[in-house]
Amino acid sequence: MASLIGDPIERELVTLHERLKHDYRGETSASIPTLEHADHRLFGLAVCTPDGYVSAAGDADVEFSVQSISKAFTYALALSDRGLESVHEHVGAEPSGEAFSAISLEEETGRPDNPMINAGALVTCALVTGADAHEKYERIHALMEACAGRSLGFDETVYEEEQGASDRNRALAHFMRSAGSLTDEVDPTMEVYLKQCSVLVSTRDLAVMGATLATGGINPLTGDRVFSGTVARHVLTVMATCGMYDYSGEWLLTVGTPAKSGVSGGLITASPGQFGMGLFSPKLDARGNSVRGVAASQDLADRYELHALTLPGGNLPVVRESEERWPEYGAGVVAVQGDLVFASMRGVLSAIEDVLESSDRVLVLDLDRVTRVHQVGERILQGAIDRLEEHDHEVVIVDGARRGIVSGAVEVESLDEAREWCAAR
C-alpha cells in the first residue's frame, strides 16, 4: 500500500494484538511435550487479500506444527485425485458434534462423519493417490507448500513425539479398517497422517493458504492454480460446518466464516473472494481451539461484518441512470454499475426492456462502471443479448477495459465511440 496512508489493516491487527495479548485463559495441549511446553505468550495474526498483500501483527513469522489444519488440505488433494463422489463413499460431510478424537462412524456405512475429525482425516490420507506412504506424504507436503507459496519445513521432534502418543488414533484406524471405511493398511496410513501434522507453518503462511482457498484455488502470491474452484468450494463448505470440532456450530453462528483449527494453537479462516486469515496462540479452550484465535476472530467478525450470511447494505442501484435515447440513430442507452449478480439482473433486464419499448433497434449497454460480473450475471446478460439479436436488434457494449463480458455484440471503449458507431451505421 502507499506509504502515505500505510497499512490500515495492519494497524487494526496491531491494535487487536495489544488488546488480547494479555489474555492468558486456557491451557496448552498436553498431547505431546513440544505442544505442552510451547511459549504461551506467542500470539500472531495475519490477513492476506486476493491481490496477495499480507498484513500481519505480533508473532506472525514464528513457525509451529500445522497439526489438524493439514486436514483441510489433504481433503483438497483427495478430492482433486478422486472427485467428490468417490471420496464421499468413504467419508461423510456431516458435523459430528463430538470431540475431534471421538470414534464417530455412521452406523449404516461405517464412514467417519467428516474429514475434519481424526477418523475422517485418516481415511482421506488413505485416499490420496501414491505408490506408498512416502509418496502420499510428499504430495500432501507439496500441496501445502503450493498453497503457502514457499517451502515448508518439517518438525522431526514433533513427528517422533506424535508416534509415541498415537495409540488412540492407531486403534481408531484399526477399527475403521475392520469396518471397511479405511482402504489402506494401518501403519502406512498413520505415517502419512502424523507426518502431515508435523509440517511447519507460520501465521503468515496460514493467511496465504486461507487466501488460496478464498480465491478458488489460486495462490494470490504466485498466481499458480493449486486446485480447482470446485474443490476449494467443497473444502470451504466442510470447514464451515465441521472445522472447529464440537464448537463448529457456535463458530458458524458467531463468526460465520469457514475455519479450521489445530491443537498447536493455529487457526485458519477464509472468506470467499475477500481474504484468508491466520491466527496463532498456543493456549486452547476445552474444545481444543486457540483462545486468543477465537476471540480475535469474533472481534474482527463483529466489527467488520465478516459473517458469510451478513446482508450487504448500502449498494448503489445497478442501473446508474434513467434510460437515455438517441432517436436520431434509433438507439437507447442503459448504463449499469456495480456487481452483476443474480439479485441485480432483474433491474438490468427491466431497464433494457424499457429503453427498447419505443421500437429502438439499437441497444447501447454501458458496462464501464461494472466492477464484477458473477457467472450467473454473465449468463443472464448473454441470454438477453442473444434474444435481442434473434429479433434483429443490434447491441453495442461500452467497456473501457474491453473485458469481453458478453459475446456477439460490438464492443467499444466509450459512449462517444458508441455514438460514432451508431452514426456510421
N, C-alpha and C positions, 0 to 999 in steps of 0.2 A: 504494500500500500504506500501511497505518497507520504514522504517524511513529514510534510506539513501537518497532516492530521494523525500520523502514527497509525497504530492498530487498535481501533476501539474494541474489537472482540477480545484481544489480549488484555486490554485494561480491565474488561469485565471479568475475565478469568482470574487475573491477579487479585482483584477485589474479593472475589468469591473464595479464592485460596486463603487470603488473610482472614476471612470471616470464619472459615471452617477448620483451619489447621490446628486449632486447639481443642477440637472435638475428639476426645480420646475414648469414646464409647467402643464397646466390642472387644473381641479377642482375636489374636492371630490364629490361623489354622494350626491345629495340633497334629495334623495328619503325617507330616514329616518334619525333621528338625530344621531344615532350611526355612520353611514357612513359619514354623513356630517362633524362631528366633529372628525373624525379619525386623528391620528397624521400623517400628510403628509410627515414627514421626514422618516418614516419607508420604508425600501427597503430590500427585501430578495431575494436571488437566490439559487437554489439547483438543482443538477443533480443526477439522480440515474441510474446506469448502470445495465445490465441484471444479473450481479452477486451479486446485492444487495448492492454495495458500493455507499454511498451517499456523495457527495461533496457539500459544502454549503458556503455561504458568507452573510454578513450583518445580517439582522433581520429574519433569516430563521426559527427561532423557535417561533416567535410571532404568536399567533392564531388570526384568523379573520373568519367571517362567509363565508361559501363557495359560497353562492348565486347561480348564474346561472351555475357555473361549475358543480353543482349537476345534471344538466340536462343530461349530458353525461352518468352518472352512473345509473340514473333512466331509461334512454333509454336502457342501457345494461340489466337491470333487466327485463324490459318489453319484450325485445327480448328473454331473457332466458325463461321467463314464457310462451310466446305465439308464438314465432317464427316470422321471418321477414314478411311473407305474411300476417299473422293476424294483426300484428302491423300496417303494411302499408295500411291496409284497412281503418285505422282511422287517420293516419298522414303520410304526404309525406316525400320526401327526397330531395326537391329542394331548392336552396337558394332563399330567399325572396327578397333580395335587399332592404329591408326596416328595420327600427329600430326594436329592439327586442320586443318592446311592441305593435307593429302595429297589427291591425286586418287583418291578411293575410291568407285568406282561398281560396282554389281552387273553382272556380265558379261552376264546374260541380259536384264535390263530397262533397263540404263543409269541406274538410280536411284542417287542418293547413299545411303550406308549408313544415315544417320540425320540428324535435323535439328539436331544439336548440333555438327557439324563445319561448316567453311566451305561446302563444297559443298552440304550439306543446307540450310543457312541461306539460301543464295542462292535455292534452289528455294522454300522457304517464303515468302520475301519476295514472289516472283512469284505465289504462291497467295493472298495477301491480297487481298481484294476492294477495288477502287478504280479510278477512271477513268484515273488517271495516277500517276506516281511520287510526286508531291506528296501526293495524297490517301491513297495507301497508307502513306506515312511518317507523315502526320498521325494516321492511325488507330492505327498502332503506338505512336506517342508518347502518344496519349490513353489507350490501354490501360495502358501503363506508369504513367502518372500516376494512373489509377484504382486500380491495384494498390498504389501508394505512398501514396495518399491525399492528394496535394498536387501542385502544379505542378512540373514538372521542367524544368531549363534545357537548353541545347544549347551544346556547345563548338565554336564555328566554327573555331578553330585546329586542333583535333583532326580535324575533318572535312576541312579543306584538306590537312593532312598525310597523312591516310588516302588521299585521292585521288591524291596523288603517290607512294604506296607500295603501290598496289593492282594492280600488273601481274600477279602470280600469281593473285589472285582473278579478275581480268578474263579471264585466259587459261582459268581453270577454268570460268568462266561460258560462254565461247565453246565450250569442249569439251562441256559439258552441253547447250548449245543444239544442237550438231550431233548429239548422241546422242538428243535428243528429250525429255530429262527437264526442261529449263528451257523453260517455255512462253512467257515474255516476252522482249522484246529485252534485250540485254546491258546497254546504258547505263542505262536506267531502273531495272533490277534492281540494278545497282551503286550507283546513287544512293540507293535505299531502304536497302540493306544498310549502306553507310558512314554514312548519317545515323543509323540506329538505334543503331549502335555509339558514336555521339558524344553521346548523351543523357547528361546529368549526374545522378548519384545520389550519395547518401551511404550509409555503412554502416547508418545508422538506416533509410533508405529500403529497403535490401535486406532488412532484418529484417521490415519490414511487407509487402513484396512476397512474401517467403517465407511469411509467415503467411497471406496471401491464398490462396496455393496450398494451404497446410496446412489451411485451413478450408473447402476445397471451392469456392473461387472467390469467397468473400465477404470484402471488406476489413474487418478487425476494428476499424479506426478509424472508418470512415464507415458501416459496415453495408450498403454497397451491394454487390449481386451484380455481379461483373465478368465472370465466365464460369461455365459450368455445372460442377457437381461432376464430371461425366463428363470434361469437358475437363481439369479440374485433375488428375484421376487419370491420364489419358493423359500429360500433361506430366510429372508426377512420376515416372511409370514410366520414361520415356525419360531423364529426368535421372538416375535411379538407375543405369541401365546404361550411359549414354553421356555424362554431363555433365561428366566430369573428363578429357576427352581420352583419351590412351592410359594414363592412371592409373586409369580408371574401375573396373576390376575390383578393384584393390588398395584403392581408396577404399571400395567396397562391402563388402569383406572387413573392413577395419579400422575404418571409421566407420559405414557402414551406413545412411546417410540419403540421399535424393535431393539432388543438388547440381549447381551449375553455376558454373564459374569463368570469369574473363576476364583478358586479359593486362595490364590496368591494375593488377591485384592484388586485384580484388574477388572475393568468393566468396559465394554464396547457398546455403543449405541449408534443408530443411523436413522436419518430421516430422508426418504427417497427424494432425490433431486435437490436436497438442501445442504446436508452436512454429514460427516462422520465425526463421532466424538469418542475420545479415550479418556479414562479416569483410572487412577491407581492410588490405593491406600490399603495397607495390609490388614488393618483390623476389620473383622467381619461381624455381622449380626448373627442371630441364632439360626438364620436360614442359609448362611454361607455367602452373603453378599457384602461388599465393601460398605461400611457405614458412611464414610465420607463420600464415596462414589454415589450412593443412592441419594444422600442429602443434597449434593451438588446438582445431580440430575433433576431432582424435584424443584430446586430453586430456579434453575435455568428454564425448565418447562413452564413454570408458573409465570415468570417474568417475561418470557419471550413467546408464550403461546405456542409451544412446540408440539403439543399433543396432536397426533395424526388426525384426530377427529374434530379438531377445532375448526369452526366455520370461518372461512376467510371473510374479513369485513372491509368496508371502505373501497371496494373495487369501482373503478370508473366504468360507465356504461360502455359496452363493447362497440356499439355504433357511435362513432365520435361526433358526427354532425347529422343534422336532418338532411334528408336526401337533396341532392343538387341536380339540376338538369341543364344539359346543353342542347336546347331544342334545335339550334341550327345544324347540329350534327346527328340528331336523333339519338342522343346519348344521355344516360343518367349515371350519377356518381354516388357510390356508397363508400364512406370512409370508416375503417374499422381500427380498433386499438386494443392493446392488452393481450390476454391469453385466449386463444380459441380452444375452449374445452366444451364438453358435452352441453353443460348448462347454458353457455353463451350462444350456441349456434342458432337457436330458435330466433333470437333477436336479429342475427345477421340475415337469416333467410327471409324474415318478415320485411326487413329494410330493402332487400333485393326485390321482393315481390312488389313493394310499394313504389319503388322508383321505376319499375318497368310497366306499371299499370297503364301509363299514358301511351302505350304502344311503342315506347322507345325500343330500338333494335340493338342498341349497343349498351353493355354494362361496363362501366369503369369502376373496378373494385380496388380501392386504395388500401393496401395492406402494409404500408410503410411503417406504421407505428404498432404493428402486431409484434409483441415481444416473444411469444412462443406459440407454436401450433401443436397441440396434442394429436396423437394419431387419430382419435375419433373425430376431432375437428377437421383434420385434413380430409378424412374420408367423406364426411358430410358435405364439405365445401366442394370436393371434387365431383361428388354425385350431382350437386346442384348445377355446377358449370356444364357437366356433360349433358344434363337435361336441357339447359338453355340452348346449347349448341344443336341439339336434336331438333329444336323448334326455331332454328335459323337465327338465333341471337348471336352476336359476337361479344366476346369478353376480353377486356384489357385489364391486366393486373399491374398495379403500380407498386413497385417494391425496390427501393434504392439499393438493397443488398442483393437483389436478384437471387433469392433463395430457392426459387423453383418450387414454391409451396404447392402449386397445382400444375397439372399438365393440360395441353390442348388449348391454351389461351395465349394471347400476345402479352409479353412482359416488357414493361418499360420502367424507367427509374424515377420519373416524377410526373406530377399532374400536367405540367407544361408539355412534356413529351407525349402524354396521353392525348392531350388536346390536339397537338400537331398530327398525331396518327389519325385521329378522327377526321380532321380537316382534309387529310390526304386520301381518305377512302374513295 
